[in-house]
């Protein structure tokens, strides 16, 4: 859904309005440690008002057989809340605040405002950093 744009203005995932959300299913379940949100660099774009500003990232573990309508019943964990700052780097990383033992395979980025655009908000890239759970302890329990 969101592909790296290599910093090209306009090569983003646009969402109508100043607030909204995106949900992303991860390749595999992970223990999240940080998230990185990227917008177009100041050196490349004269207008960056479409950058999300106040953001919240949540995650949950969705079973393989569940449907989208069942996702609302899953326990959504708040991973981090942050303000994307246009005066800092175009790629900003925020540490996950949740206890390290929680597995997630679905991420939701909510933004409640942007940096001034009345028409749309652009998401250029969202990365989730973490580690896959170790299978060694599970093997030891089975023996």
C-alpha positions as CSV (number, residue, x, y, z in Angstrom):
1,X,0.0,0.0,0.0
2,X,2.8,2.4,0.9
3,X,5.9,2.2,-1.3
4,X,9.1,4.1,-0.8
5,X,9.0,7.2,-3.0
6,X,12.7,8.1,-2.9
7,X,11.7,11.6,-1.8
8,X,9.7,12.6,-4.8
9,X,7.0,15.1,-4.0
10,X,3.5,13.8,-4.7
11,X,4.5,10.2,-4.7
12,X,2.6,9.4,-1.5
13,X,-0.6,7.7,-0.2
14,X,-3.0,10.7,-0.1
15,X,-5.9,10.7,2.3
16,X,-8.8,13.3,2.0
17,X,-8.9,15.9,4.8
18,X,-6.9,16.8,7.8
19,X,-7.5,13.6,9.8
20,X,-7.8,9.9,9.2
21,X,-6.1,6.6,9.5
22,X,-4.4,3.7,7.7
23,X,-4.2,0.1,8.8
24,X,-1.4,-2.1,7.6
25,X,-1.1,-5.9,8.0
26,X,2.5,-6.9,8.7
27,X,4.2,-9.8,6.9
28,X,4.6,-11.6,10.2
29,X,3.8,-11.0,13.9
30,X,6.5,-9.0,15.7
31,X,7.3,-7.4,19.0
32,X,7.3,-3.7,18.0
33,X,10.1,-1.5,19.2
34,X,9.7,1.7,17.2
35,X,8.0,3.3,14.2
36,X,9.4,5.7,11.6
37,X,7.2,8.1,9.7
38,X,8.6,9.8,6.6
39,X,7.4,12.8,4.6
40,X,9.0,14.6,1.6
41,X,12.3,16.4,2.5
42,X,12.3,20.2,2.9
43,X,15.1,20.4,0.3
44,X,12.8,18.8,-2.3
45,X,9.3,20.3,-1.7
46,X,8.3,23.9,-1.1
47,X,4.9,23.0,0.4
48,X,4.9,20.3,3.1
49,X,1.5,21.3,4.7
50,X,0.1,17.9,3.9
51,X,2.4,16.2,6.4
52,X,0.5,14.5,9.3
53,X,1.1,16.3,12.6
54,X,-0.5,14.7,15.7
55,X,-0.3,11.0,15.4
56,X,-1.0,7.8,17.3
57,X,0.1,4.3,16.3
58,X,-1.8,1.3,17.6
59,X,-1.3,-2.4,17.0
60,X,-3.0,-5.8,17.6
61,X,-2.7,-9.4,16.8
62,X,-5.2,-10.5,14.2
63,X,-5.8,-14.2,13.8
64,X,-5.3,-15.7,10.3
65,X,-8.9,-16.7,9.9
66,X,-10.5,-13.4,11.1
67,X,-12.3,-10.9,8.9
68,X,-12.0,-7.1,8.8
69,X,-15.3,-6.9,10.7
70,X,-13.8,-8.9,13.6
71,X,-10.7,-6.7,13.8
72,X,-12.7,-4.2,15.9
73,X,-13.1,-6.8,18.7
74,X,-9.3,-7.4,19.0
75,X,-7.4,-5.7,21.8
76,X,-5.8,-2.7,20.3
77,X,-2.6,-1.7,22.0
78,X,-1.4,1.9,22.0
79,X,2.2,1.7,20.7
80,X,3.2,5.4,20.6
81,X,1.8,8.9,20.3
82,X,3.9,11.7,18.7
83,X,4.0,15.0,16.8
84,X,5.7,14.9,13.4
85,X,7.9,18.0,13.4
86,X,8.6,19.7,10.0
87,X,11.7,21.3,11.4
88,X,13.4,17.9,12.1
89,X,14.5,15.2,9.7
90,X,12.0,14.0,7.0
91,X,12.3,10.5,8.6
92,X,11.4,10.6,12.3
93,X,11.6,7.5,14.5
94,X,9.5,7.1,17.7
95,X,10.0,4.5,20.4
96,X,7.2,2.1,21.2
97,X,5.9,2.7,24.7
98,X,4.1,-0.6,25.2
99,X,5.5,-3.5,27.3
100,X,8.0,-5.5,25.2
101,X,6.0,-8.8,25.4
102,X,3.1,-7.8,23.1
103,X,2.9,-9.3,19.7
104,X,1.2,-7.5,16.8
105,X,0.7,-8.2,13.2
106,X,-1.5,-5.3,12.3
107,X,-0.7,-1.6,12.7
108,X,-3.0,1.5,12.6
109,X,-1.7,5.0,12.2
110,X,-4.2,7.6,13.2
111,X,-3.6,11.3,12.6
112,X,-5.8,14.0,14.1
113,X,-4.3,16.9,12.2
114,X,-1.8,17.9,9.6
115,X,0.5,20.9,9.0
116,X,-2.1,23.1,7.3
117,X,-3.5,21.5,4.2
118,X,-7.3,21.8,4.1
119,X,-7.7,19.2,1.3
120,X,-5.5,16.2,2.0
121,X,-2.8,14.5,4.1
122,X,0.0,12.6,2.5
123,X,1.7,9.5,4.0
124,X,5.0,8.9,2.2
125,X,6.4,6.0,4.2
126,X,5.6,4.2,7.5
127,X,8.1,1.7,8.9
128,X,7.6,-0.6,11.9
129,X,10.7,-1.7,13.6
130,X,10.8,-4.8,15.9
131,X,11.8,-8.3,16.3
132,X,10.2,-11.7,15.6
133,X,9.5,-13.7,18.7
134,X,12.1,-16.3,19.5
135,X,10.9,-19.8,18.8
136,X,13.5,-21.4,21.1
137,X,11.5,-21.0,24.4
138,X,8.4,-22.5,22.7
139,X,10.5,-25.6,21.6
140,X,11.8,-26.0,25.2
141,X,8.2,-26.1,26.6
142,X,7.1,-28.8,24.2
143,X,9.8,-31.3,25.3
